[in-house]
């Protein structure tokens, strides 16, 4: 394969990996926030 194509593939894979990691961390943080809100409502 061409050198430029290999670099483009690597850059795309790294970018997708970072995007998935970021979205996963945001979703987990939001789920934790919702659970905390539910726990507070149960206490009231």
N, C-alpha and C positions, 0 to 999 in steps of 0.2 A: 504494500500500500504506500501511497505517497506520504511524505513526512507531514505536510500541512493537514491532510485528512486525519492522521493519527492525533495530531495536536488538537484539532477541532473536536474529535470524539472524546478525548480526555477532558478537555475544558467543559464540554457539555455534561459528561458524567459527574464531574466535580460540582458543577452548578446545580444539577438535579439533586445530588446528594445533600447539598447545603439547603436547598429549598425544602426538601422532605424533612430534614432535621428541624428547620425553623418552624414549619407548619406543625410538626408533631409536638414540639415544645409548647407552642401556643395553644394547641388543642388540649394538651394535658394540663396546662395552667388554667385554662377556662373550665375544664371539668373539676379541678380542685376548688376553684372559686364557687362553682355551682353547688358542690357538695358542702362547702362551708356555709353557704347561704341557707341551704336546706337544714343543716344542723342548727343554725341560729333560730330558724323559724320554729323548729321542734321545741327549743328551749323556752320560747315565749309563751 
